[in-house]
Every structure is written in structure tokens, then in C-alpha cells.
Amino acid sequence: MTQTPSPTGWTGSVPTRSPWPALWAMVIGFFMILVDTTIVSVANPAIKAALDPTTANLDNVVWVTSAYLLTYSVPLLITGRLGDRFGPKNVYLAGLAVFTVASLACGLSSSLGMLIAFRAVQGLGAALMTPQTMAVITRTFPPAQRGAAMGLWGATSGVAMLVGPLAGGLLVDGLGWEWIFFINLPVGVVGFVLAWILVPKLETHPHHFDIVGVVLSAAALFLIVFGLQEGEAYDWAGWVWVMIVAGVVILAGFLWQQARTRSEALVPMELFRDRNFSVANIGIATVGFAVTSMSLPLMFFLQLARGLTPTESALLLVPMAVLAGVLSPFAGRLLDRVDPRVLLVPGLLLVGGSLVLYSVLMNVDTPIWAFLIPSALMGIGNAGMWGPLATTATRNLPRHQAGAGAGIYNTTRTVGSVLGSAAIAALMQARLAANLPGSGSTADFSSVSQLPAQVAAPFSVAMAETILLPGGVLLLGVVVVLFLRKPEHLRAPQGARV
């Protein structure tokens, strides 16, 4: 069948121009915003010493991260739709500009409150950008060739989450905490110019914004995310549970409203009729949970039980970052020719197995070099995890709903991350109480550079037991992805139109 190229991308399977330069341009900004979700954790002690030296607890400085995650995760459903309505390029550039200017303001902040406020603005910029990267891939790469592109997207996601602590340690140790924000300025400017030149203006689709849906979804996600983020800090007080339950109830009402609305839904429920989209969303929730939660007990162990600096601890993750970055594009190309389960099952098993190996090695007698082994295994597993899930979720999305689908997918990932963060903090506290009775909270250990030997051993046991949680969640992810279907282009007769 003859296919006529369209000025807005591809019409079936024939791209009018290579979409790769546009993707590389957007990856720069995408990498930057993901690094900023983890880079601040390393700088928290320095930020507290500079901007909040008079209070004894860590609750205030934790909001430097919490404010960013809150304003990043809550609007994703809406910002995905904005890309469909106003064009992914326009919304991406607006978000990148907001993020870059907010980064400058963060670095210039003279008080903790000022820093938290501008971190919230940063998160909003990130929320505008994130769905657009996936939407551009969905709308410019033919479905049968999308694996390699999502491989790059997946490599960016995986590597950025790992580079954050390393970059944070180097910048804080070498230049000061302000530079974890100032470093975004040249990256943001270069990313803006490249995206302005290279990303095509894609066709827009008129959408009626479901105001009721917008309000319900924002309220539900705010209550759930805020409750989960702050639960541990407030010892899971009754009002925290009221917030979470209220959020779940409002979320159920939102989904009911979406299914019954006569106008255009914010979350098109018909997307979930595609089994692969539904399964991939559950899968990415387990991945978000595991990747976010694994780093906390690991870093506590390496720094407090073994006496490593933040930079030295992060260097042990280099094999993971390098192998994930190198192998992900190859896995993406392979994904265009094979059933996604061929990559996802071993990928998830490798990452889950590496967490079990970490647990076995987490004691005071293990040579430090041995921790490079699970790091390498995790890097290999990451290559078969991020890209294949993203490709599978978006392969069958209608072009006019690419932004909506990307918003749903990224919201699911972020909610999984928040669940992981809350669950791991609670489990760490429980295992410390069991292995070190009367030890207090994890915050009580934050001012110690290295624990004494008699405390380090039971502390290590507590961290080793805790890190098994994300490993178990990834095993659930393995079961989930077994329900995926082989993509249509692999089942269609040779030469048939996709």
C-alpha cells in the first residue's frame, strides 16, 4: 500500500526525516530533571548546615526533595494532555525554561524556605517536560522501530537515577551545595537551543479539558503523595492515614467520573483496553518502587557501617551506570524484533537478584570491591527493564493521545517511586528497632560519619534485611510482565502494514 509522507511525522511506517536528532536534543533536558530527583539527597547535610543550622531535626531539609517530587508528580496527567493540545515541543520548551530559571533561583537562595519554594517551581517545570519526551517518540517513530528510541529513553531514565548521587557528591565536596543547581544553567541553555532547532512542530489536537477531572486527579494525587512522603516524618499519625485514605477515595471517584464523562476524559479509559499498556503501567510502578527504595539502605550501609564518603559510595554504582547506558540502546534495537518478555523477564530477574546479592554482601567483613559485582549485574538488568517497558506501553498509542498515555505512564512510575520511598523508610525503622532496640529513628544516625564496631554489625543486618523489599517487588514485576502479549508487528504477516 502506498503511503504518503506527512509534514507532521510518519504515516504508518515511513518517516519524513530522521527523528533521532530531535530525540537526542530532548534527552538532554530529560536527563537533567531526572538527575535532580536524586542529586539533592547527597547535599542535604550541607544545605542544612548552611540554611537551617539551628534546628536539630531533619524534617525541614527533607522538604527540599519532597517539594520537588510533589509538584513533579501531581500535574503529570494534566501536562501530558497539554502536549497533545499545544504541541509537545512548545510545552517541553516552556517547562525547560521554567526549570532552568528555577535552578538559578535555587542556587541563589538565602533561606531554606526560599530554596523549598523554588524547588517546587523546578518540579513544575519537570512535570511539563517529562511526558513530552515520550510523546515525541510515540509520534515520530513508527511502532515497529520504536524500540531503539525507547532504549535510549530507558537508558536515560536508569542512568540519571544513578548519576544523581555521584554528581551530587562530587559537586558538594568540590564546589559547594549551590552548584548542584548552578550546573543546570549551561545544560538547560544548550538543551533549549537544541530542542528549539531540532524538535519538529507536530500537529496539535483540539481537546476539551475536563475541569472536574483535573481538580479530582490533582486533589487525589496530592493527598496520596503528600501522605506517603510525610508519613514516616510524623510517625504515621492518624491525620496522615486520613489524608491517604481520602486521596484513595477521591481517586476512585475520579476514575468513576472518567469512565462516565460525556466530554473528553483527562484519562482516556479506552487506553487500558490495550493489555500491553495496562500491564506495562503496573510493571513500571514496580520498577519505580524498587529503584527509588534500594538506594536508601545501601547508602546508609556504605557510609555509616563501612565509613565511605558520599562520593566513594556513589562510585560503587559506576558499573551499573556504564553498563546500563551502553547496553540499553542495543536492547532497544533487539526489542523491535522480539517479544518484550524476552528482555523484561531476565532484566527484572537480574536487578532483583542483584538486590539479593547486595543483601548477602552487606556486612562489615565484605571487601568493598565485592560490591562492584551486584552493581554490574544491576546495570545489565537495567538495560532490559526501562526501555522495553516504555516501548511496550506506548507502541499502540493513538497519535492524538500520545501525551495522555505518556502522562499516565509517568504518573504511574512516580507514584510507584513515592510508594517505594515511604515503604523503605518504614521498613528501615522497623528493622533497626528489631536489631538495635532503643536506637531511635534513622535521622539519629545522620550526624555520624561511621558507627562503632559493636553497632555497625547489627545496623548492617537491618539494612541487609531492608534491601530485600525492593527485590521482592521486582519479582512481582516479573509475574506481571508475563501477561504481556507479543506486539502486533511481530504477529502480522511479513510485509503487512502495521
C-alpha distance (Angstrom), angle and dihedral (degrees) to the residues before:
residue distance angle dihedral
M1 . . .
T2 3.79 . .
Q3 3.75 114.3 .
T4 3.79 123.0 -162.0
P5 3.80 116.9 -145.4
S6 3.76 115.9 -118.9
P7 3.81 124.7 -144.0
T8 3.78 88.9 -129.5
G9 3.79 98.9 59.5
W10 3.79 132.7 -74.7
T11 3.79 131.6 -8.9
G12 3.75 104.1 -152.8
S13 3.78 105.5 -41.3
V14 3.82 109.4 -18.2
P15 3.82 116.5 93.0
T16 3.81 115.2 -154.4
R17 3.80 92.2 -145.4
S18 3.77 136.3 -2.1
P19 3.81 109.5 -74.3
W20 3.82 92.8 -161.8
P21 3.85 98.6 91.6
A22 3.81 89.9 53.8
L23 3.79 91.2 49.8
W24 3.80 93.2 49.5
A25 3.80 89.9 50.0
M26 3.80 92.2 53.3
V27 3.79 93.5 43.6
I28 3.82 89.0 67.1
G29 3.79 92.9 62.8
F30 3.81 93.3 37.6
F31 3.81 90.8 53.8
M32 3.81 90.8 49.9
I33 3.80 96.1 53.0
L34 3.80 93.0 46.8
V35 3.81 92.0 49.8
D36 3.79 87.9 54.1
T37 3.81 91.3 60.1
T38 3.83 90.1 67.0
I39 3.80 107.6 19.0
V40 3.81 94.7 79.2
S41 3.81 94.6 58.5
V42 3.81 90.1 72.6
A43 3.80 92.0 48.0
N44 3.82 97.2 49.1
P45 3.83 95.8 98.0
A46 3.82 91.4 50.1
I47 3.81 91.7 45.7
K48 3.81 91.0 50.2
A49 3.80 92.2 48.9
A50 3.82 91.3 50.5
L51 3.81 102.5 39.1
D52 3.82 107.6 18.7
P53 3.83 108.5 28.0
T54 3.82 97.5 141.4
T55 3.83 101.5 64.2
A56 3.78 122.3 75.9
N57 3.81 101.1 -149.0
L58 3.78 130.2 72.1
D59 3.81 97.8 -135.7
N60 3.80 94.3 101.8
V61 3.80 97.2 50.2
V62 3.80 92.2 45.6
W63 3.80 86.4 68.6
V64 3.80 89.0 69.2
T65 3.80 85.4 74.1
S66 3.81 98.4 29.2
A67 3.82 94.6 55.0
Y68 3.80 90.7 52.7
L69 3.81 94.0 48.5
L70 3.79 92.2 45.9
T71 3.82 96.9 53.2
Y72 3.81 89.7 39.4
S73 3.79 97.9 52.9
V74 3.82 104.1 35.8
P75 3.86 100.0 60.3
L76 3.84 98.4 42.5
L77 3.81 95.1 102.2
I78 3.79 89.8 52.4
T79 3.81 98.1 42.1
G80 3.79 90.6 51.5
R81 3.81 88.8 58.2
L82 3.82 91.0 46.6
G83 3.81 88.4 61.2
D84 3.80 90.9 55.4
R85 3.80 91.0 48.2
F86 3.81 103.2 41.5
G87 3.81 101.1 20.9
P88 3.81 126.7 -89.5
K89 3.81 92.5 -110.2
N90 3.81 93.8 56.1
V91 3.80 94.6 46.0
Y92 3.82 92.0 44.5
L93 3.82 92.4 52.1
A94 3.80 91.3 47.2
G95 3.79 90.8 51.1
L96 3.81 92.9 46.8
A97 3.80 91.1 51.3
V98 3.82 91.6 50.0
F99 3.80 91.6 46.8
T100 3.81 94.7 48.7
V101 3.82 95.4 47.4
A102 3.81 90.4 45.8
S103 3.83 89.3 51.8
L104 3.80 89.9 57.4
A105 3.80 90.4 48.7
C106 3.83 90.7 49.3
G107 3.80 91.8 54.0
L108 3.82 91.4 48.5
S109 3.82 94.2 47.8
S110 3.79 114.5 130.5
S111 3.81 97.7 -169.6
L112 3.78 137.0 37.3
G113 3.81 92.2 -117.4
M114 3.79 90.8 53.6
L115 3.81 91.3 49.7
I116 3.82 92.4 49.3
A117 3.82 91.1 49.9
F118 3.80 93.6 52.0
R119 3.80 91.1 44.4
A120 3.81 86.5 58.5
V121 3.82 89.0 53.2
Q122 3.81 88.7 48.8
G123 3.79 89.7 54.4
L124 3.80 91.3 52.5
G125 3.81 90.2 53.0
A126 3.80 89.6 50.2
A127 3.80 90.8 50.2
L128 3.81 90.2 54.6
M129 3.82 91.8 51.2
T130 3.80 106.0 41.5
P131 3.83 103.2 68.7
Q132 3.80 91.4 45.0
T133 3.81 93.5 65.0
M134 3.79 92.3 58.3
A135 3.81 92.0 40.3
V136 3.81 92.2 55.4
I137 3.82 90.4 50.5
T138 3.80 90.7 49.1
R139 3.80 92.9 48.9
T140 3.83 100.4 41.6
F141 3.82 104.7 36.1
P142 3.82 118.9 66.8
P143 3.84 111.3 -119.9
A144 3.80 93.6 -111.4
Q145 3.83 91.4 53.8
R146 3.79 99.2 40.0
G147 3.81 97.6 95.5
A148 3.82 96.4 79.5
A149 3.80 91.3 48.4
M150 3.78 92.7 49.5
G151 3.79 87.5 45.2
L152 3.79 87.9 62.9
W153 3.81 90.3 44.3
G154 3.79 90.1 49.7
A155 3.79 92.6 47.5
T156 3.79 88.8 52.3
S157 3.81 91.4 51.1
G158 3.78 94.7 48.0
V159 3.80 98.7 41.2
A160 3.81 94.4 44.5
M161 3.79 92.5 56.0
L162 3.80 88.5 54.0
V163 3.80 98.8 40.7
G164 3.81 92.4 55.3
P165 3.83 97.3 76.4
L166 3.81 92.2 42.2
A167 3.81 94.4 48.9
G168 3.79 90.2 43.5
G169 3.79 92.6 53.1
L170 3.81 93.7 48.4
L171 3.80 94.5 46.4
V172 3.81 96.0 44.4
D173 3.81 93.3 46.0
G174 3.80 93.6 44.3
L175 3.81 108.3 32.6
G176 3.80 110.5 6.1
W177 3.80 136.6 -95.3
E178 3.83 93.5 -73.4
W179 3.79 90.5 69.0
I180 3.78 94.4 66.2
F181 3.82 82.9 72.2
F182 3.82 100.9 32.6
I183 3.82 89.9 56.4
N184 3.81 87.5 67.7
L185 3.81 93.0 64.3
P186 3.84 100.3 74.3
V187 3.81 90.7 35.6
G188 3.80 91.2 51.1
V189 3.81 94.4 47.4
V190 3.82 93.1 48.4
G191 3.80 91.1 45.2
F192 3.83 91.5 49.9
V193 3.80 94.1 50.7
L194 3.81 93.5 46.5
A195 3.81 93.0 46.9
W196 3.83 90.8 47.6
I197 3.82 90.2 54.2
L198 3.80 103.4 34.5
V199 3.81 108.7 31.3
P200 3.81 110.5 85.8
K201 3.78 123.3 -130.7
L202 3.77 102.7 -111.6
E203 3.76 125.0 -157.8
T204 3.78 116.3 -85.5
H205 3.77 125.3 -135.2
P206 3.80 122.3 -144.0
H207 3.77 109.7 -118.3
H208 3.77 131.3 -176.2
F209 3.78 105.4 -136.8
D210 3.77 111.7 -131.8
I211 3.83 99.1 -134.7
V212 3.81 93.6 -173.9
G213 3.80 89.7 50.6
V214 3.80 91.7 48.0
V215 3.81 92.0 52.9
L216 3.81 94.7 44.2
S217 3.81 94.7 46.5
A218 3.81 93.4 46.8
A219 3.81 92.4 48.0
A220 3.82 93.4 46.6
L221 3.79 95.1 47.4
F222 3.81 92.6 44.2
L223 3.80 93.3 52.7
I224 3.81 94.1 45.1
V225 3.80 97.0 43.1
F226 3.81 94.5 42.5
G227 3.80 92.4 47.4
L228 3.79 93.6 49.1
Q229 3.81 93.3 44.6
E230 3.79 95.3 49.6
G231 3.81 100.2 32.8
E232 3.79 96.3 95.2
A233 3.82 93.2 44.2
Y234 3.82 90.0 56.8
D235 3.82 95.4 39.6
W236 3.82 90.6 -111.0
A237 3.77 93.1 -69.5
G238 3.80 120.0 -168.1
W239 3.80 94.2 -99.6
V240 3.83 89.8 56.3
W241 3.79 90.6 57.3
V242 3.81 90.4 45.7
M243 3.82 88.8 55.7
I244 3.80 93.3 48.9
V245 3.81 94.3 46.2
A246 3.81 90.8 46.3
G247 3.81 89.0 51.0
V248 3.80 91.8 51.3
V249 3.82 91.4 48.5
I250 3.81 91.8 49.3
L251 3.82 89.7 46.5
A252 3.81 89.9 53.9
G253 3.81 88.6 49.8
F254 3.80 90.1 49.1
L255 3.81 92.3 53.0
W256 3.82 90.7 47.5
Q257 3.80 89.7 49.9
Q258 3.81 91.1 48.3
A259 3.80 92.0 52.4
R260 3.81 92.6 49.8
T261 3.80 102.8 36.6
R262 3.79 115.4 119.5
S263 3.78 92.4 -157.5
E264 3.79 124.3 65.8
A265 3.80 110.1 -60.1
L266 3.80 122.1 -128.5
V267 3.82 87.6 -137.7
P268 3.81 108.3 36.2
M269 3.80 100.5 -141.3
E270 3.81 90.7 -160.1
L271 3.80 88.4 73.1
F272 3.80 88.2 71.0
R273 3.79 90.7 60.4
D274 3.79 84.7 77.8
R275 3.78 101.3 85.4
N276 3.80 93.5 -153.6
F277 3.81 92.5 54.3
S278 3.82 91.3 50.9
V279 3.81 95.2 44.8
A280 3.81 93.6 45.2
N281 3.81 89.9 53.2
I282 3.80 90.9 54.9
G283 3.80 89.5 45.1
I284 3.81 94.2 52.3
A285 3.81 89.6 49.5
T286 3.82 89.5 59.1
V287 3.81 90.4 46.6
G288 3.81 92.6 49.1
F289 3.80 89.3 48.9
A290 3.80 93.7 50.3
V291 3.81 100.0 42.1
T292 3.80 93.1 48.1
S293 3.80 96.0 44.4
M294 3.82 100.4 43.1
S295 3.80 97.0 66.4
L296 3.81 97.7 59.5
P297 3.84 100.3 63.1
L298 3.81 91.0 35.9
M299 3.81 94.2 53.7
F300 3.81 92.4 42.8
F301 3.80 89.2 53.3
L302 3.81 96.5 46.1
Q303 3.78 95.0 46.0
L304 3.80 103.4 35.8
A305 3.80 103.7 29.0
R306 3.81 97.4 34.1
G307 3.82 101.0 28.4
L308 3.81 98.8 -125.3
T309 3.80 121.0 153.8
P310 3.83 118.7 -119.2
T311 3.81 89.8 -103.2
E312 3.82 93.1 49.0
S313 3.81 90.1 48.3
A314 3.78 92.2 50.5
L315 3.81 91.7 48.9
L316 3.81 88.4 64.9
L317 3.82 86.6 66.4
V318 3.80 93.9 57.4
P319 3.85 94.2 96.8
M320 3.79 88.5 53.7
A321 3.79 93.9 50.9
V322 3.81 95.1 43.7
L323 3.80 96.6 46.8
A324 3.81 93.3 44.2
G325 3.80 91.2 49.7
V326 3.81 94.8 47.1
L327 3.80 98.6 42.2
S328 3.83 101.6 39.2
P329 3.83 96.5 76.6
F330 3.82 90.5 49.0
A331 3.79 90.3 49.2
G332 3.81 88.3 49.8
R333 3.80 93.2 54.2
L334 3.79 90.5 47.6
L335 3.80 89.7 50.1
D336 3.81 90.8 64.9
R337 3.82 88.0 64.7
V338 3.81 105.2 36.4
D339 3.79 141.6 51.8
P340 3.85 107.1 -85.7
R341 3.81 90.5 -126.6
V342 3.80 88.7 68.0
L343 3.81 87.9 69.3
L344 3.79 102.6 26.2
V345 3.81 99.5 54.5
P346 3.84 96.5 51.9
G347 3.81 90.5 37.5
L348 3.79 94.3 54.9
L349 3.80 91.5 41.2
L350 3.81 91.3 52.4
V351 3.79 93.2 50.7
G352 3.80 92.1 45.0
G353 3.81 90.8 46.1
S354 3.79 91.5 49.9
L355 3.81 89.2 56.1
V356 3.80 89.6 52.8
L357 3.81 88.7 50.2
Y358 3.81 89.9 50.0
S359 3.80 88.0 53.2
V360 3.82 91.4 52.5
L361 3.82 92.2 48.5
M362 3.81 97.2 44.5
N363 3.79 100.5 104.8
V364 3.78 134.0 105.0
D365 3.83 94.5 -104.1
T366 3.82 100.6 54.8
P367 3.84 114.0 108.4
I368 3.79 109.9 -112.4
W369 3.81 92.6 -126.2
A370 3.82 89.6 62.8
F371 3.81 90.0 71.7
L372 3.80 88.7 68.3
I373 3.83 88.7 71.7
P374 3.82 98.9 64.7
S375 3.81 87.8 38.8
A376 3.81 90.0 59.0
L377 3.81 92.9 45.2
M378 3.77 89.8 50.9
G379 3.80 91.1 51.7
I380 3.81 91.1 54.0
G381 3.80 90.6 47.7
N382 3.80 92.5 48.9
A383 3.81 89.8 59.8
G384 3.80 89.3 61.6
M385 3.79 95.2 43.7
W386 3.81 117.8 48.5
G387 3.80 102.7 40.2
P388 3.82 97.9 39.9
L389 3.81 91.9 51.6
A390 3.80 93.0 48.7
T391 3.80 92.7 46.0
T392 3.78 92.8 48.6
A393 3.80 92.2 48.9
T394 3.81 95.4 50.8
R395 3.81 104.0 32.1
N396 3.82 95.1 95.0
L397 3.81 99.8 32.8
P398 3.83 114.8 129.5
R399 3.80 109.3 -115.6
H400 3.81 94.0 -121.2
Q401 3.81 89.7 55.5
A402 3.80 98.0 43.7
G403 3.80 92.2 109.9
A404 3.80 93.4 47.2
G405 3.81 91.1 50.5
A406 3.80 92.2 47.2
G407 3.80 90.4 49.1
I408 3.81 91.6 51.9
Y409 3.81 92.3 47.0
N410 3.80 94.5 49.1
T411 3.80 92.1 44.4
T412 3.80 89.6 53.8
R413 3.80 91.0 49.4
T414 3.79 92.5 48.7
V415 3.80 94.5 47.1
G416 3.81 87.9 50.5
S417 3.80 88.6 52.9
V418 3.80 92.2 50.7
L419 3.80 90.6 48.6
G420 3.80 89.3 50.6
S421 3.79 92.8 49.4
A422 3.81 92.7 50.5
A423 3.81 95.1 43.1
I424 3.80 95.6 48.2
A425 3.81 92.5 48.9
A426 3.80 91.2 51.6
L427 3.81 93.1 45.7
M428 3.82 92.2 47.6
Q429 3.79 89.0 54.2
A430 3.81 91.9 48.5
R431 3.82 94.2 48.5
L432 3.82 91.8 46.6
A433 3.79 89.6 52.0
A434 3.81 89.9 50.8
N435 3.82 96.8 45.8
L436 3.82 99.3 31.6
P437 3.82 107.6 30.1
G438 3.79 111.7 -155.7
S439 3.81 92.6 15.8
G440 3.81 94.4 130.2
S441 3.79 122.6 -145.5
T442 3.79 129.5 -27.7
A443 3.81 88.3 -105.3
D444 3.83 88.5 67.4
F445 3.81 89.1 66.4
S446 3.80 95.9 49.6
S447 3.80 95.2 87.0
V448 3.82 93.5 53.0
S449 3.81 119.0 92.0
Q450 3.83 94.0 -161.1
L451 3.78 132.5 -0.9
P452 3.82 121.3 -123.4
A453 3.80 114.6 -101.3
Q454 3.81 95.7 -105.8
V455 3.80 90.4 55.9
A456 3.82 98.5 35.9
A457 3.82 94.1 67.0
P458 3.84 98.5 55.9
F459 3.81 89.5 37.4
S460 3.82 88.4 56.4
V461 3.80 90.7 50.7
A462 3.80 90.1 52.9
M463 3.81 92.1 51.0
A464 3.83 92.1 44.9
E465 3.79 90.7 53.4
T466 3.80 91.9 46.5
I467 3.81 96.0 53.2
L468 3.80 90.0 60.2
L469 3.82 89.2 72.9
P470 3.84 96.2 72.7
G471 3.80 88.3 43.2
G472 3.79 90.0 56.4
V473 3.82 91.9 47.6
L474 3.81 90.2 53.7
L475 3.80 89.5 54.0
L476 3.80 86.1 57.0
G477 3.81 86.2 51.8
V478 3.82 89.6 55.3
V479 3.80 90.6 54.9
V480 3.81 90.8 47.7
V481 3.82 96.6 52.2
L482 3.80 91.1 51.7
F483 3.82 85.5 76.0
L484 3.82 92.7 63.1
R485 3.80 119.1 114.9
K486 3.78 126.0 -132.1
P487 3.84 108.8 -97.1
E488 3.79 117.2 -97.4
H489 3.81 94.7 -117.7
L490 3.82 89.6 59.8
R491 3.81 91.8 49.9
A492 3.81 96.4 44.2
P493 3.82 119.9 94.2
Q494 3.80 115.1 -92.8
G495 3.80 110.3 -81.9
A496 3.79 94.8 14.6
R497 3.75 117.0 137.4
V498 3.82 114.8 -101.7
